Amino acid sequence: MPTRFVLYQRDYCHLCDQALAVMAQARAPDFDSHWVDDDPGLEARYGTRVPVLQDRHDGRELDWPFDADAVCRFIATER
């Protein structure tokens, strides 16, 4: 079963590495990682935006740059 949150990333992306550290700092719940490099549809949608955190329940997205406080607010908000 997929988790509620997904982090869209690219291979060899230093911003994505920073986003993972921010997610850890925020003590984010389990999330899936998806690499946009391997999927033309994801590449077209997220190619220049990554890293992007998405809530699968309501489709909201949090674009980089974000910090631990922003992640905590994003995770706590439900629509």
mmJSON file of the N, C-alpha and C atoms, coordinates in Angstrom:
{"data_MODEL":{"atom_site":{
"group_PDB":["ATOM","ATOM","ATOM","ATOM","ATOM","ATOM","ATOM","ATOM","ATOM","ATOM","ATOM","ATOM","ATOM","ATOM","ATOM","ATOM","ATOM","ATOM","ATOM","ATOM","ATOM","ATOM","ATOM","ATOM","ATOM","ATOM","ATOM","ATOM","ATOM","ATOM","ATOM","ATOM","ATOM","ATOM","ATOM","ATOM","ATOM","ATOM","ATOM","ATOM","ATOM","ATOM","ATOM","ATOM","ATOM","ATOM","ATOM","ATOM","ATOM","ATOM","ATOM","ATOM","ATOM","ATOM","ATOM","ATOM","ATOM","ATOM","ATOM","ATOM","ATOM","ATOM","ATOM","ATOM","ATOM","ATOM","ATOM","ATOM","ATOM","ATOM","ATOM","ATOM","ATOM","ATOM","ATOM","ATOM","ATOM","ATOM","ATOM","ATOM","ATOM","ATOM","ATOM","ATOM","ATOM","ATOM","ATOM","ATOM","ATOM","ATOM","ATOM","ATOM","ATOM","ATOM","ATOM","ATOM","ATOM","ATOM","ATOM","ATOM","ATOM","ATOM","ATOM","ATOM","ATOM","ATOM","ATOM","ATOM","ATOM","ATOM","ATOM","ATOM","ATOM","ATOM","ATOM","ATOM","ATOM","ATOM","ATOM","ATOM","ATOM","ATOM","ATOM","ATOM","ATOM","ATOM","ATOM","ATOM","ATOM","ATOM","ATOM","ATOM","ATOM","ATOM","ATOM","ATOM","ATOM","ATOM","ATOM","ATOM","ATOM","ATOM","ATOM","ATOM","ATOM","ATOM","ATOM","ATOM","ATOM","ATOM","ATOM","ATOM","ATOM","ATOM","ATOM","ATOM","ATOM","ATOM","ATOM","ATOM","ATOM","ATOM","ATOM","ATOM","ATOM","ATOM","ATOM","ATOM","ATOM","ATOM","ATOM","ATOM","ATOM","ATOM","ATOM","ATOM","ATOM","ATOM","ATOM","ATOM","ATOM","ATOM","ATOM","ATOM","ATOM","ATOM","ATOM","ATOM","ATOM","ATOM","ATOM","ATOM","ATOM","ATOM","ATOM","ATOM","ATOM","ATOM","ATOM","ATOM","ATOM","ATOM","ATOM","ATOM","ATOM","ATOM","ATOM","ATOM","ATOM","ATOM","ATOM","ATOM","ATOM","ATOM","ATOM","ATOM","ATOM","ATOM","ATOM","ATOM","ATOM","ATOM","ATOM","ATOM","ATOM","ATOM","ATOM","ATOM","ATOM","ATOM","ATOM","ATOM","ATOM","ATOM","ATOM","ATOM","ATOM"],
"id":[1,2,3,4,5,6,7,8,9,10,11,12,13,14,15,16,17,18,19,20,21,22,23,24,25,26,27,28,29,30,31,32,33,34,35,36,37,38,39,40,41,42,43,44,45,46,47,48,49,50,51,52,53,54,55,56,57,58,59,60,61,62,63,64,65,66,67,68,69,70,71,72,73,74,75,76,77,78,79,80,81,82,83,84,85,86,87,88,89,90,91,92,93,94,95,96,97,98,99,100,101,102,103,104,105,106,107,108,109,110,111,112,113,114,115,116,117,118,119,120,121,122,123,124,125,126,127,128,129,130,131,132,133,134,135,136,137,138,139,140,141,142,143,144,145,146,147,148,149,150,151,152,153,154,155,156,157,158,159,160,161,162,163,164,165,166,167,168,169,170,171,172,173,174,175,176,177,178,179,180,181,182,183,184,185,186,187,188,189,190,191,192,193,194,195,196,197,198,199,200,201,202,203,204,205,206,207,208,209,210,211,212,213,214,215,216,217,218,219,220,221,222,223,224,225,226,227,228,229,230,231,232,233,234,235,236,237],
"type_symbol":["N","C","C","N","C","C","N","C","C","N","C","C","N","C","C","N","C","C","N","C","C","N","C","C","N","C","C","N","C","C","N","C","C","N","C","C","N","C","C","N","C","C","N","C","C","N","C","C","N","C","C","N","C","C","N","C","C","N","C","C","N","C","C","N","C","C","N","C","C","N","C","C","N","C","C","N","C","C","N","C","C","N","C","C","N","C","C","N","C","C","N","C","C","N","C","C","N","C","C","N","C","C","N","C","C","N","C","C","N","C","C","N","C","C","N","C","C","N","C","C","N","C","C","N","C","C","N","C","C","N","C","C","N","C","C","N","C","C","N","C","C","N","C","C","N","C","C","N","C","C","N","C","C","N","C","C","N","C","C","N","C","C","N","C","C","N","C","C","N","C","C","N","C","C","N","C","C","N","C","C","N","C","C","N","C","C","N","C","C","N","C","C","N","C","C","N","C","C","N","C","C","N","C","C","N","C","C","N","C","C","N","C","C","N","C","C","N","C","C","N","C","C","N","C","C","N","C","C","N","C","C","N","C","C","N","C","C"],
"label_atom_id":["N","CA","C","N","CA","C","N","CA","C","N","CA","C","N","CA","C","N","CA","C","N","CA","C","N","CA","C","N","CA","C","N","CA","C","N","CA","C","N","CA","C","N","CA","C","N","CA","C","N","CA","C","N","CA","C","N","CA","C","N","CA","C","N","CA","C","N","CA","C","N","CA","C","N","CA","C","N","CA","C","N","CA","C","N","CA","C","N","CA","C","N","CA","C","N","CA","C","N","CA","C","N","CA","C","N","CA","C","N","CA","C","N","CA","C","N","CA","C","N","CA","C","N","CA","C","N","CA","C","N","CA","C","N","CA","C","N","CA","C","N","CA","C","N","CA","C","N","CA","C","N","CA","C","N","CA","C","N","CA","C","N","CA","C","N","CA","C","N","CA","C","N","CA","C","N","CA","C","N","CA","C","N","CA","C","N","CA","C","N","CA","C","N","CA","C","N","CA","C","N","CA","C","N","CA","C","N","CA","C","N","CA","C","N","CA","C","N","CA","C","N","CA","C","N","CA","C","N","CA","C","N","CA","C","N","CA","C","N","CA","C","N","CA","C","N","CA","C","N","CA","C","N","CA","C","N","CA","C","N","CA","C","N","CA","C","N","CA","C","N","CA","C","N","CA","C"],
"label_alt_id":[null,null,null,null,null,null,null,null,null,null,null,null,null,null,null,null,null,null,null,null,null,null,null,null,null,null,null,null,null,null,null,null,null,null,null,null,null,null,null,null,null,null,null,null,null,null,null,null,null,null,null,null,null,null,null,null,null,null,null,null,null,null,null,null,null,null,null,null,null,null,null,null,null,null,null,null,null,null,null,null,null,null,null,null,null,null,null,null,null,null,null,null,null,null,null,null,null,null,null,null,null,null,null,null,null,null,null,null,null,null,null,null,null,null,null,null,null,null,null,null,null,null,null,null,null,null,null,null,null,null,null,null,null,null,null,null,null,null,null,null,null,null,null,null,null,null,null,null,null,null,null,null,null,null,null,null,null,null,null,null,null,null,null,null,null,null,null,null,null,null,null,null,null,null,null,null,null,null,null,null,null,null,null,null,null,null,null,null,null,null,null,null,null,null,null,null,null,null,null,null,null,null,null,null,null,null,null,null,null,null,null,null,null,null,null,null,null,null,null,null,null,null,null,null,null,null,null,null,null,null,null,null,null,null,null,null,null],
"label_comp_id":["MET","MET","MET","PRO","PRO","PRO","THR","THR","THR","ARG","ARG","ARG","PHE","PHE","PHE","VAL","VAL","VAL","LEU","LEU","LEU","TYR","TYR","TYR","GLN","GLN","GLN","ARG","ARG","ARG","ASP","ASP","ASP","TYR","TYR","TYR","CYS","CYS","CYS","HIS","HIS","HIS","LEU","LEU","LEU","CYS","CYS","CYS","ASP","ASP","ASP","GLN","GLN","GLN","ALA","ALA","ALA","LEU","LEU","LEU","ALA","ALA","ALA","VAL","VAL","VAL","MET","MET","MET","ALA","ALA","ALA","GLN","GLN","GLN","ALA","ALA","ALA","ARG","ARG","ARG","ALA","ALA","ALA","PRO","PRO","PRO","ASP","ASP","ASP","PHE","PHE","PHE","ASP","ASP","ASP","SER","SER","SER","HIS","HIS","HIS","TRP","TRP","TRP","VAL","VAL","VAL","ASP","ASP","ASP","ASP","ASP","ASP","ASP","ASP","ASP","PRO","PRO","PRO","GLY","GLY","GLY","LEU","LEU","LEU","GLU","GLU","GLU","ALA","ALA","ALA","ARG","ARG","ARG","TYR","TYR","TYR","GLY","GLY","GLY","THR","THR","THR","ARG","ARG","ARG","VAL","VAL","VAL","PRO","PRO","PRO","VAL","VAL","VAL","LEU","LEU","LEU","GLN","GLN","GLN","ASP","ASP","ASP","ARG","ARG","ARG","HIS","HIS","HIS","ASP","ASP","ASP","GLY","GLY","GLY","ARG","ARG","ARG","GLU","GLU","GLU","LEU","LEU","LEU","ASP","ASP","ASP","TRP","TRP","TRP","PRO","PRO","PRO","PHE","PHE","PHE","ASP","ASP","ASP","ALA","ALA","ALA","ASP","ASP","ASP","ALA","ALA","ALA","VAL","VAL","VAL","CYS","CYS","CYS","ARG","ARG","ARG","PHE","PHE","PHE","ILE","ILE","ILE","ALA","ALA","ALA","THR","THR","THR","GLU","GLU","GLU","ARG","ARG","ARG"],
"label_asym_id":["A","A","A","A","A","A","A","A","A","A","A","A","A","A","A","A","A","A","A","A","A","A","A","A","A","A","A","A","A","A","A","A","A","A","A","A","A","A","A","A","A","A","A","A","A","A","A","A","A","A","A","A","A","A","A","A","A","A","A","A","A","A","A","A","A","A","A","A","A","A","A","A","A","A","A","A","A","A","A","A","A","A","A","A","A","A","A","A","A","A","A","A","A","A","A","A","A","A","A","A","A","A","A","A","A","A","A","A","A","A","A","A","A","A","A","A","A","A","A","A","A","A","A","A","A","A","A","A","A","A","A","A","A","A","A","A","A","A","A","A","A","A","A","A","A","A","A","A","A","A","A","A","A","A","A","A","A","A","A","A","A","A","A","A","A","A","A","A","A","A","A","A","A","A","A","A","A","A","A","A","A","A","A","A","A","A","A","A","A","A","A","A","A","A","A","A","A","A","A","A","A","A","A","A","A","A","A","A","A","A","A","A","A","A","A","A","A","A","A","A","A","A","A","A","A","A","A","A","A","A","A","A","A","A","A","A","A"],
"label_entity_id":["1","1","1","1","1","1","1","1","1","1","1","1","1","1","1","1","1","1","1","1","1","1","1","1","1","1","1","1","1","1","1","1","1","1","1","1","1","1","1","1","1","1","1","1","1","1","1","1","1","1","1","1","1","1","1","1","1","1","1","1","1","1","1","1","1","1","1","1","1","1","1","1","1","1","1","1","1","1","1","1","1","1","1","1","1","1","1","1","1","1","1","1","1","1","1","1","1","1","1","1","1","1","1","1","1","1","1","1","1","1","1","1","1","1","1","1","1","1","1","1","1","1","1","1","1","1","1","1","1","1","1","1","1","1","1","1","1","1","1","1","1","1","1","1","1","1","1","1","1","1","1","1","1","1","1","1","1","1","1","1","1","1","1","1","1","1","1","1","1","1","1","1","1","1","1","1","1","1","1","1","1","1","1","1","1","1","1","1","1","1","1","1","1","1","1","1","1","1","1","1","1","1","1","1","1","1","1","1","1","1","1","1","1","1","1","1","1","1","1","1","1","1","1","1","1","1","1","1","1","1","1","1","1","1","1","1","1"],
"label_seq_id":[1,1,1,2,2,2,3,3,3,4,4,4,5,5,5,6,6,6,7,7,7,8,8,8,9,9,9,10,10,10,11,11,11,12,12,12,13,13,13,14,14,14,15,15,15,16,16,16,17,17,17,18,18,18,19,19,19,20,20,20,21,21,21,22,22,22,23,23,23,24,24,24,25,25,25,26,26,26,27,27,27,28,28,28,29,29,29,30,30,30,31,31,31,32,32,32,33,33,33,34,34,34,35,35,35,36,36,36,37,37,37,38,38,38,39,39,39,40,40,40,41,41,41,42,42,42,43,43,43,44,44,44,45,45,45,46,46,46,47,47,47,48,48,48,49,49,49,50,50,50,51,51,51,52,52,52,53,53,53,54,54,54,55,55,55,56,56,56,57,57,57,58,58,58,59,59,59,60,60,60,61,61,61,62,62,62,63,63,63,64,64,64,65,65,65,66,66,66,67,67,67,68,68,68,69,69,69,70,70,70,71,71,71,72,72,72,73,73,73,74,74,74,75,75,75,76,76,76,77,77,77,78,78,78,79,79,79],
"pdbx_PDB_ins_code":[null,null,null,null,null,null,null,null,null,null,null,null,null,null,null,null,null,null,null,null,null,null,null,null,null,null,null,null,null,null,null,null,null,null,null,null,null,null,null,null,null,null,null,null,null,null,null,null,null,null,null,null,null,null,null,null,null,null,null,null,null,null,null,null,null,null,null,null,null,null,null,null,null,null,null,null,null,null,null,null,null,null,null,null,null,null,null,null,null,null,null,null,null,null,null,null,null,null,null,null,null,null,null,null,null,null,null,null,null,null,null,null,null,null,null,null,null,null,null,null,null,null,null,null,null,null,null,null,null,null,null,null,null,null,null,null,null,null,null,null,null,null,null,null,null,null,null,null,null,null,null,null,null,null,null,null,null,null,null,null,null,null,null,null,null,null,null,null,null,null,null,null,null,null,null,null,null,null,null,null,null,null,null,null,null,null,null,null,null,null,null,null,null,null,null,null,null,null,null,null,null,null,null,null,null,null,null,null,null,null,null,null,null,null,null,null,null,null,null,null,null,null,null,null,null,null,null,null,null,null,null,null,null,null,null,null,null],
"Cartn_x":[0.849,0.0,0.894,0.642,1.476,1.258,2.29,2.185,1.433,1.104,0.334,1.172,2.466,3.315,4.333,4.684,5.709,6.625,7.916,8.903,9.425,9.165,9.664,11.085,12.0,13.422,14.046,15.28,16.102,17.36,17.954,19.248,20.298,21.237,22.383,21.938,20.953,20.373,20.731,21.598,22.006,20.846,19.908,18.739,17.857,17.792,17.019,17.651,18.965,19.667,19.354,19.322,18.973,17.528,16.645,15.24,15.09,15.845,15.798,16.241,17.259,17.725,16.647,15.972,14.889,13.748,13.408,12.346,12.699,13.956,14.399,14.321,14.749,14.703,13.27,12.33,10.91,10.263,11.003,10.459,9.2,9.308,8.186,7.83,6.553,6.169,6.775,6.663,7.169,6.609,7.458,7.05,7.739,7.155,7.755,8.63,9.67,10.507,10.284,10.071,9.925,10.947,11.686,12.681,12.059,12.051,11.386,12.184,13.476,14.333,13.878,13.207,12.851,11.448,10.741,9.351,9.097,8.817,8.616,7.507,6.441,5.349,5.771,6.475,6.97,8.046,8.879,9.926,9.302,8.229,7.571,6.936,6.381,5.677,6.613,7.646,8.475,9.932,10.322,11.725,12.509,11.972,12.703,12.232,11.234,10.667,11.218,11.82,12.221,13.222,13.188,12.3,10.916,9.92,8.534,7.935,7.319,6.615,5.133,4.519,3.101,2.321,1.12,0.158,-0.772,-0.709,-1.533,-3.012,-3.351,-4.769,-5.51,-4.857,-5.572,-4.842,-3.667,-2.948,-2.129,-2.165,-1.364,0.108,0.871,2.304,3.052,4.2,5.093,6.376,6.61,7.794,8.995,10.153,11.409,11.568,12.111,12.732,11.709,11.91,11.103,12.014,11.561,12.312,11.484,12.027,11.353,9.999,9.92,8.642,7.598,7.986,7.049,6.571,7.473,7.092,6.107,6.374,5.465,4.075,4.015,2.716,2.014,2.771,2.208,1.613,2.349,1.909,0.685,0.631,-0.476,-1.753,-1.662,-2.82,-3.536,-4.844,-5.67,-6.753,-7.039,-8.157,-9.213],
"Cartn_y":[-1.179,0.0,1.242,2.175,3.378,4.247,4.974,5.896,7.149,7.992,9.202,10.221,10.308,11.341,10.739,11.523,11.11,12.307,12.027,13.055,12.764,13.692,13.552,14.108,13.304,13.636,13.325,13.759,13.405,12.712,11.911,11.312,12.416,12.26,13.174,14.62,14.829,16.149,16.586,17.586,18.021,18.669,19.295,19.847,18.744,17.629,16.485,15.902,15.865,15.415,16.344,17.641,18.601,18.406,18.132,17.906,16.684,15.641,14.445,14.778,15.619,16.031,16.86,17.728,18.533,17.622,16.635,15.689,14.96,14.576,13.911,14.876,16.103,17.114,17.355,17.325,17.535,16.289,15.204,13.922,13.562,13.723,13.43,11.951,11.637,10.224,9.539,8.232,7.49,8.09,8.119,8.641,7.822,7.84,7.179,8.177,7.691,8.504,8.042,8.995,8.701,9.528,8.863,9.549,9.881,11.15,11.605,11.269,10.974,10.704,9.491,8.548,7.29,7.28,8.394,8.419,9.702,9.584,10.786,11.703,11.133,11.943,12.732,12.057,12.739,13.751,13.403,14.316,15.616,15.48,16.662,17.515,16.865,17.601,18.178,17.408,17.793,18.074,17.932,17.995,19.155,20.358,21.524,21.959,21.284,21.677,20.877,19.766,18.886,19.565,19.183,18.219,18.811,17.939,18.316,17.25,17.698,16.805,16.877,15.71,15.664,14.866,15.355,14.641,13.888,12.582,11.781,11.855,12.195,12.239,13.371,14.518,15.657,16.32,15.804,16.311,17.567,18.101,19.298,19.004,20.042,19.892,21.021,20.673,21.627,21.641,22.753,22.893,23.341,22.949,23.409,24.886,25.71,25.355,25.29,24.318,24.231,23.88,24.246,23.936,23.005,22.629,21.661,22.188,23.49,24.057,23.978,24.269,24.193,22.761,21.798,20.387,20.002,20.414,20.096,20.682,21.925,22.543,21.812,21.464,20.765,19.423,18.695,17.365,17.462,18.498,18.654,19.149,19.734,20.308,19.243,19.18,18.272,19.082,18.76,19.4,18.402],
"Cartn_z":[0.0,0.0,0.0,-0.908,-0.963,0.271,0.622,1.739,1.293,2.255,1.943,1.182,1.486,0.904,-0.054,-1.054,-2.016,-2.268,-2.333,-2.658,-4.053,-4.973,-6.335,-6.379,-6.959,-6.959,-8.311,-8.459,-9.626,-9.119,-9.979,-9.667,-9.596,-8.684,-8.556,-8.36,-7.528,-7.28,-5.86,-5.744,-4.408,-3.652,-4.352,-3.685,-3.122,-3.835,-3.358,-2.095,-2.06,-0.853,0.311,0.048,1.098,1.555,0.616,0.963,1.853,1.58,2.439,3.85,3.983,5.311,6.021,5.285,5.859,6.31,5.499,5.861,7.162,7.301,8.53,9.71,9.499,10.561,11.008,10.072,10.375,10.973,11.011,11.481,10.703,9.399,8.507,8.595,8.431,8.407,7.185,7.15,5.996,4.711,3.701,2.401,1.324,0.139,-1.016,-1.755,-2.378,-3.25,-4.684,-5.555,-6.981,-7.738,-8.613,-9.431,-10.764,-11.102,-12.319,-13.568,-13.417,-14.571,-15.384,-14.75,-15.397,-16.008,-15.915,-16.349,-17.15,-18.447,-19.264,-18.749,-18.219,-17.688,-16.462,-15.55,-14.359,-14.718,-15.685,-16.146,-16.669,-17.451,-18.005,-16.913,-15.9,-14.844,-13.793,-13.401,-12.266,-12.608,-13.847,-14.23,-13.661,-13.728,-13.227,-11.845,-11.3,-10.006,-8.83,-9.072,-7.972,-7.052,-5.81,-5.167,-4.882,-4.955,-4.681,-3.77,-2.678,-1.772,-2.111,-2.307,-2.675,-1.64,-1.336,-0.496,-1.438,-1.408,-2.327,-1.999,-0.749,-0.381,-1.08,-1.199,-1.774,-2.945,-3.311,-4.47,-4.229,-3.0,-2.727,-2.942,-3.292,-3.504,-2.814,-2.271,-1.636,-2.441,-3.123,-3.974,-3.154,-3.587,-3.016,-3.368,-2.501,-1.232,-0.101,0.79,2.003,3.162,4.363,5.568,6.437,7.574,8.442,8.918,9.23,9.669,8.569,7.34,6.215,6.001,6.142,6.0,7.094,8.328,9.44,9.201,8.738,8.434,7.292,6.266,5.113,5.527,6.34,6.776,7.689,8.502,9.466,8.817,7.629,6.954,6.144,6.322,5.514,4.848,3.61,2.916,2.635],
"occupancy":[1.0,1.0,1.0,1.0,1.0,1.0,1.0,1.0,1.0,1.0,1.0,1.0,1.0,1.0,1.0,1.0,1.0,1.0,1.0,1.0,1.0,1.0,1.0,1.0,1.0,1.0,1.0,1.0,1.0,1.0,1.0,1.0,1.0,1.0,1.0,1.0,1.0,1.0,1.0,1.0,1.0,1.0,1.0,1.0,1.0,1.0,1.0,1.0,1.0,1.0,1.0,1.0,1.0,1.0,1.0,1.0,1.0,1.0,1.0,1.0,1.0,1.0,1.0,1.0,1.0,1.0,1.0,1.0,1.0,1.0,1.0,1.0,1.0,1.0,1.0,1.0,1.0,1.0,1.0,1.0,1.0,1.0,1.0,1.0,1.0,1.0,1.0,1.0,1.0,1.0,1.0,1.0,1.0,1.0,1.0,1.0,1.0,1.0,1.0,1.0,1.0,1.0,1.0,1.0,1.0,1.0,1.0,1.0,1.0,1.0,1.0,1.0,1.0,1.0,1.0,1.0,1.0,1.0,1.0,1.0,1.0,1.0,1.0,1.0,1.0,1.0,1.0,1.0,1.0,1.0,1.0,1.0,1.0,1.0,1.0,1.0,1.0,1.0,1.0,1.0,1.0,1.0,1.0,1.0,1.0,1.0,1.0,1.0,1.0,1.0,1.0,1.0,1.0,1.0,1.0,1.0,1.0,1.0,1.0,1.0,1.0,1.0,1.0,1.0,1.0,1.0,1.0,1.0,1.0,1.0,1.0,1.0,1.0,1.0,1.0,1.0,1.0,1.0,1.0,1.0,1.0,1.0,1.0,1.0,1.0,1.0,1.0,1.0,1.0,1.0,1.0,1.0,1.0,1.0,1.0,1.0,1.0,1.0,1.0,1.0,1.0,1.0,1.0,1.0,1.0,1.0,1.0,1.0,1.0,1.0,1.0,1.0,1.0,1.0,1.0,1.0,1.0,1.0,1.0,1.0,1.0,1.0,1.0,1.0,1.0,1.0,1.0,1.0,1.0,1.0,1.0,1.0,1.0,1.0,1.0,1.0,1.0],
"B_iso_or_equiv":[0.0,0.0,0.0,0.0,0.0,0.0,0.0,0.0,0.0,0.0,0.0,0.0,0.0,0.0,0.0,0.0,0.0,0.0,0.0,0.0,0.0,0.0,0.0,0.0,0.0,0.0,0.0,0.0,0.0,0.0,0.0,0.0,0.0,0.0,0.0,0.0,0.0,0.0,0.0,0.0,0.0,0.0,0.0,0.0,0.0,0.0,0.0,0.0,0.0,0.0,0.0,0.0,0.0,0.0,0.0,0.0,0.0,0.0,0.0,0.0,0.0,0.0,0.0,0.0,0.0,0.0,0.0,0.0,0.0,0.0,0.0,0.0,0.0,0.0,0.0,0.0,0.0,0.0,0.0,0.0,0.0,0.0,0.0,0.0,0.0,0.0,0.0,0.0,0.0,0.0,0.0,0.0,0.0,0.0,0.0,0.0,0.0,0.0,0.0,0.0,0.0,0.0,0.0,0.0,0.0,0.0,0.0,0.0,0.0,0.0,0.0,0.0,0.0,0.0,0.0,0.0,0.0,0.0,0.0,0.0,0.0,0.0,0.0,0.0,0.0,0.0,0.0,0.0,0.0,0.0,0.0,0.0,0.0,0.0,0.0,0.0,0.0,0.0,0.0,0.0,0.0,0.0,0.0,0.0,0.0,0.0,0.0,0.0,0.0,0.0,0.0,0.0,0.0,0.0,0.0,0.0,0.0,0.0,0.0,0.0,0.0,0.0,0.0,0.0,0.0,0.0,0.0,0.0,0.0,0.0,0.0,0.0,0.0,0.0,0.0,0.0,0.0,0.0,0.0,0.0,0.0,0.0,0.0,0.0,0.0,0.0,0.0,0.0,0.0,0.0,0.0,0.0,0.0,0.0,0.0,0.0,0.0,0.0,0.0,0.0,0.0,0.0,0.0,0.0,0.0,0.0,0.0,0.0,0.0,0.0,0.0,0.0,0.0,0.0,0.0,0.0,0.0,0.0,0.0,0.0,0.0,0.0,0.0,0.0,0.0,0.0,0.0,0.0,0.0,0.0,0.0,0.0,0.0,0.0,0.0,0.0,0.0],
"pdbx_formal_charge":[null,null,null,null,null,null,null,null,null,null,null,null,null,null,null,null,null,null,null,null,null,null,null,null,null,null,null,null,null,null,null,null,null,null,null,null,null,null,null,null,null,null,null,null,null,null,null,null,null,null,null,null,null,null,null,null,null,null,null,null,null,null,null,null,null,null,null,null,null,null,null,null,null,null,null,null,null,null,null,null,null,null,null,null,null,null,null,null,null,null,null,null,null,null,null,null,null,null,null,null,null,null,null,null,null,null,null,null,null,null,null,null,null,null,null,null,null,null,null,null,null,null,null,null,null,null,null,null,null,null,null,null,null,null,null,null,null,null,null,null,null,null,null,null,null,null,null,null,null,null,null,null,null,null,null,null,null,null,null,null,null,null,null,null,null,null,null,null,null,null,null,null,null,null,null,null,null,null,null,null,null,null,null,null,null,null,null,null,null,null,null,null,null,null,null,null,null,null,null,null,null,null,null,null,null,null,null,null,null,null,null,null,null,null,null,null,null,null,null,null,null,null,null,null,null,null,null,null,null,null,null,null,null,null,null,null,null],
"auth_seq_id":[1,1,1,2,2,2,3,3,3,4,4,4,5,5,5,6,6,6,7,7,7,8,8,8,9,9,9,10,10,10,11,11,11,12,12,12,13,13,13,14,14,14,15,15,15,16,16,16,17,17,17,18,18,18,19,19,19,20,20,20,21,21,21,22,22,22,23,23,23,24,24,24,25,25,25,26,26,26,27,27,27,28,28,28,29,29,29,30,30,30,31,31,31,32,32,32,33,33,33,34,34,34,35,35,35,36,36,36,37,37,37,38,38,38,39,39,39,40,40,40,41,41,41,42,42,42,43,43,43,44,44,44,45,45,45,46,46,46,47,47,47,48,48,48,49,49,49,50,50,50,51,51,51,52,52,52,53,53,53,54,54,54,55,55,55,56,56,56,57,57,57,58,58,58,59,59,59,60,60,60,61,61,61,62,62,62,63,63,63,64,64,64,65,65,65,66,66,66,67,67,67,68,68,68,69,69,69,70,70,70,71,71,71,72,72,72,73,73,73,74,74,74,75,75,75,76,76,76,77,77,77,78,78,78,79,79,79],
"auth_comp_id":["MET","MET","MET","PRO","PRO","PRO","THR","THR","THR","ARG","ARG","ARG","PHE","PHE","PHE","VAL","VAL","VAL","LEU","LEU","LEU","TYR","TYR","TYR","GLN","GLN","GLN","ARG","ARG","ARG","ASP","ASP","ASP","TYR","TYR","TYR","CYS","CYS","CYS","HIS","HIS","HIS","LEU","LEU","LEU","CYS","CYS","CYS","ASP","ASP","ASP","GLN","GLN","GLN","ALA","ALA","ALA","LEU","LEU","LEU","ALA","ALA","ALA","VAL","VAL","VAL","MET","MET","MET","ALA","ALA","ALA","GLN","GLN","GLN","ALA","ALA","ALA","ARG","ARG","ARG","ALA","ALA","ALA","PRO","PRO","PRO","ASP","ASP","ASP","PHE","PHE","PHE","ASP","ASP","ASP","SER","SER","SER","HIS","HIS","HIS","TRP","TRP","TRP","VAL","VAL","VAL","ASP","ASP","ASP","ASP","ASP","ASP","ASP","ASP","ASP","PRO","PRO","PRO","GLY","GLY","GLY","LEU","LEU","LEU","GLU","GLU","GLU","ALA","ALA","ALA","ARG","ARG","ARG","TYR","TYR","TYR","GLY","GLY","GLY","THR","THR","THR","ARG","ARG","ARG","VAL","VAL","VAL","PRO","PRO","PRO","VAL","VAL","VAL","LEU","LEU","LEU","GLN","GLN","GLN","ASP","ASP","ASP","ARG","ARG","ARG","HIS","HIS","HIS","ASP","ASP","ASP","GLY","GLY","GLY","ARG","ARG","ARG","GLU","GLU","GLU","LEU","LEU","LEU","ASP","ASP","ASP","TRP","TRP","TRP","PRO","PRO","PRO","PHE","PHE","PHE","ASP","ASP","ASP","ALA","ALA","ALA","ASP","ASP","ASP","ALA","ALA","ALA","VAL","VAL","VAL","CYS","CYS","CYS","ARG","ARG","ARG","PHE","PHE","PHE","ILE","ILE","ILE","ALA","ALA","ALA","THR","THR","THR","GLU","GLU","GLU","ARG","ARG","ARG"],
"auth_asym_id":["A","A","A","A","A","A","A","A","A","A","A","A","A","A","A","A","A","A","A","A","A","A","A","A","A","A","A","A","A","A","A","A","A","A","A","A","A","A","A","A","A","A","A","A","A","A","A","A","A","A","A","A","A","A","A","A","A","A","A","A","A","A","A","A","A","A","A","A","A","A","A","A","A","A","A","A","A","A","A","A","A","A","A","A","A","A","A","A","A","A","A","A","A","A","A","A","A","A","A","A","A","A","A","A","A","A","A","A","A","A","A","A","A","A","A","A","A","A","A","A","A","A","A","A","A","A","A","A","A","A","A","A","A","A","A","A","A","A","A","A","A","A","A","A","A","A","A","A","A","A","A","A","A","A","A","A","A","A","A","A","A","A","A","A","A","A","A","A","A","A","A","A","A","A","A","A","A","A","A","A","A","A","A","A","A","A","A","A","A","A","A","A","A","A","A","A","A","A","A","A","A","A","A","A","A","A","A","A","A","A","A","A","A","A","A","A","A","A","A","A","A","A","A","A","A","A","A","A","A","A","A","A","A","A","A","A","A"],
"auth_atom_id":["N","CA","C","N","CA","C","N","CA","C","N","CA","C","N","CA","C","N","CA","C","N","CA","C","N","CA","C","N","CA","C","N","CA","C","N","CA","C","N","CA","C","N","CA","C","N","CA","C","N","CA","C","N","CA","C","N","CA","C","N","CA","C","N","CA","C","N","CA","C","N","CA","C","N","CA","C","N","CA","C","N","CA","C","N","CA","C","N","CA","C","N","CA","C","N","CA","C","N","CA","C","N","CA","C","N","CA","C","N","CA","C","N","CA","C","N","CA","C","N","CA","C","N","CA","C","N","CA","C","N","CA","C","N","CA","C","N","CA","C","N","CA","C","N","CA","C","N","CA","C","N","CA","C","N","CA","C","N","CA","C","N","CA","C","N","CA","C","N","CA","C","N","CA","C","N","CA","C","N","CA","C","N","CA","C","N","CA","C","N","CA","C","N","CA","C","N","CA","C","N","CA","C","N","CA","C","N","CA","C","N","CA","C","N","CA","C","N","CA","C","N","CA","C","N","CA","C","N","CA","C","N","CA","C","N","CA","C","N","CA","C","N","CA","C","N","CA","C","N","CA","C","N","CA","C","N","CA","C","N","CA","C","N","CA","C","N","CA","C","N","CA","C","N","CA","C"],
"pdbx_PDB_model_num":[1,1,1,1,1,1,1,1,1,1,1,1,1,1,1,1,1,1,1,1,1,1,1,1,1,1,1,1,1,1,1,1,1,1,1,1,1,1,1,1,1,1,1,1,1,1,1,1,1,1,1,1,1,1,1,1,1,1,1,1,1,1,1,1,1,1,1,1,1,1,1,1,1,1,1,1,1,1,1,1,1,1,1,1,1,1,1,1,1,1,1,1,1,1,1,1,1,1,1,1,1,1,1,1,1,1,1,1,1,1,1,1,1,1,1,1,1,1,1,1,1,1,1,1,1,1,1,1,1,1,1,1,1,1,1,1,1,1,1,1,1,1,1,1,1,1,1,1,1,1,1,1,1,1,1,1,1,1,1,1,1,1,1,1,1,1,1,1,1,1,1,1,1,1,1,1,1,1,1,1,1,1,1,1,1,1,1,1,1,1,1,1,1,1,1,1,1,1,1,1,1,1,1,1,1,1,1,1,1,1,1,1,1,1,1,1,1,1,1,1,1,1,1,1,1,1,1,1,1,1,1,1,1,1,1,1,1]
}}}
